């Protein structure tokens, strides 16, 4: 069944893999990037729309959904993939680091999720919100040296649970995927001695997102899905 799916962070390593997988499965994708970022490899696909906005700004998120509605579309699924990473423990994590991680990892998801949730509710339709969590937000020992990052990601777990509490009667579900380490070029450069085969391929995450959007996943009741591979 073809669905209309919004993907934020579409220009990233994970975002491109997710968009590609969804388009190959016949879905209509709205790919969101910052201004000036190219998604030229998808431009010729008639099922793809490229949207530019700053997802950390609530008014831009609001206008995005308004414009989608004006074009006669209704979003069935949203995969909110924007995020950022930073090292730092309690001794060297201050206001700047906290605000930056909070904006990139929580606000970027919250403002869009809020508008999409209300959009789905307005049209009285079931829907799916997908967030990307972090293992370090679940395991304190792993998160102590990425304090601001882990704290900001931990809010997504609470957000997904709260949205599920409100969305249960409406048929709007929220799921948070938790990869271990994504197999991307920057991560390989940062950890050249690691076992890359134990990491999570962006393409594999795309397949999981694709599965969650399908009716086959309707029986899933778990909010948190750990996608650790062997890392």
N, C-alpha and C positions, 0 to 999 in steps of 0.2 A: 504494500500500500504506500503510495507516494505521499509524503508529508512536506509541509513548509517549515523549514528549520532555520533558525537564526544562530549564527556562529560568531561570537566575538573573539578577538585575537586571531582572526583568520589568516593574517600574514606571518604568524609565527611558525616554528617548525611543527608543532603539534597541530596548530590551526589548519595549515595547508593539508596535512595528512587527513584530518577529519573532513574538511571540505571535499577533498578528492574522493574519499570513500563514500560520502553521502551522495555526491553527484553521480558516481558510478552505480549507485543503487537506485537511481531514478528520482531522488528527492529534489525539491526546489530549495535552494540555499540562499539566504541573505548573509553575505560575508562582511563582517564589520572590521574595519581597520582604522588606524589613525590617518589623518590627512597626509597625502603624499605617498602612502605605501601602495605598492603595485601588487595586483593579483592577476596579471595579464594572462597567465596560463589557463584561467577559467573564463576570460571575457567572452569567448566565442560560444560558451555553453548557454543555451537559451533558458536553462533552469537556474541561472546564477545571477544574483544582483549584488553589486559591490556598493557598500554604504560606508561613508567616512564620517566618523564622529569621535569625540573624546568621551569615552564611557565612564570617566570619573566625574563627569558633570551631569547632575540630575536633569537639567533642562534639555540637554542634548539627547539624553535617553528618552525623555518624554516625546520630543519632536520626532525621534526615530520611529517610535511606534505609531505616532499620529500619521506620519507619511506612509508607512506600510498600510495602515487602514485606508487612507485616501486612495491608494492604488487598488483597493478591493481585496487585499490579502488578509488572511488570519493565520497567525503563527501557531503551529502545533507543538513545536519543540524548540528549546533554546539551550545551546551548549555554550556556557560562559567560560571562556578559556584564558582571558587576559590575566596576567600575573607577573610578578617580579620576584627576584631572589636577592638576599643580602646576608652576609655573614655578620656575626656580632653576638657577644654574650652580654650579661647584665652590666658589666663594667664599661663597655664601650657602645652601648645602645642608648641613645638619647632621643630627644624630641624629633629631630630631623629624620632619623632612621625609622622611628615609629610611624610618623605621619606618612612617609613615603611608602612604606610597606602596607599601611592601612589603606591608603588610596589605591595602590596597584592591585592588591589582593582582595580587599573587601568592598570598597566603594565601587570599584569597576564592575563587580558582580551584583551588588545590592541594587543600584539604581536601575539597571536593566531588568533584573529579576522582578523588582517592584512593578515596573511598567508592564512587563510581560504577564505577570500574574493577574493584574487588573484587566489587561487586554483579554486574557482567556476567560476571566470571570464575566466580563461585559458581554461576551458572545455566548456565554453558557456552554462552553465546550471543555472537554477534558484536555489535559496537556501535560507536558513533561519539561522540567527544568533540570539541567545537568551542570554541576559545579566540579571544579578540580581542587581537591584537597591536598594535603601534604602529610607524609608519614611522620614527619617531625612534630606535627601538631597533635598526633596521637601518642607519641612516645617521648616523654620528657627527656630521657637520656640522649635521644637523637636531636632534640630541639634546643638544648641549652646553649649551643654555639651559633644558633640562627634565631635568636630570641624574637626580634621584631617580625621576621618572616613567619615563624611558627605561631606567634600570637595572632597575626592577621589572618592566617589560614584557619586557625581554630574557630574564628567567628563564622566561617562558612558552614562548619558542622552544625552550629547552633541555628544558623539561618535556615538550613535545609530542614532541620527538625521542626522549627516553628512554622515554616511554610507547609510542611506535611500536616501539621496539626490543623491548620486553617483550610488546607486544600483537600483534605480527605473527602469531605462531603461534596466537593465540587468536581472531583475527579482530576485534580491537578497534583501531580506527584513531583517530588524533588529527590534527586539522587546525587550523591557526591562520590566521584571516583578518586581513589587515592593511589597514585603510582609511587613506586619506590624511586628509581632514578630513570629519567627518560633518556633514551639513546639519541642524543642530539650532538651536533658538531661542537657547540660550546662546552657541553659536559665532557665530551671525549678529550678536548683540549685541556680542560681543567683537571681531569683525572686520567692521564694517559696510560697508567699502569693497571687500570681496573679491568675487570672481566666484562666487556661490553655485551656479551651474549646473555648475561644475567639481568641486563637492564630491560626496560619496557620500550619497545619500538613505537614511535608515534603512529605508525600504520596499524599496529595492534590496538592502540587506544581508539583509533578511528573505527575499527571494527566493533569494539565494545560500545561506543557511542551509537553506532548504527543499529546494533542489536537492541539497545535500550529504547530506541525510538520505535521499534516494531511491536506489534501486538503480542508477539511471543514473550515479551518481557513484562506483560501486564500482571503476571502472577508474582513478580518480585515484590517483596515487602521490605527488604533491607534498604535503609537510607544510605548506608556507607558500603561501598564495594571496593575492597582492597585489590589492587592490580600490581602486586609486587614482583611477579615473575620469580627469579631466584636471588634477587638482590637483598 
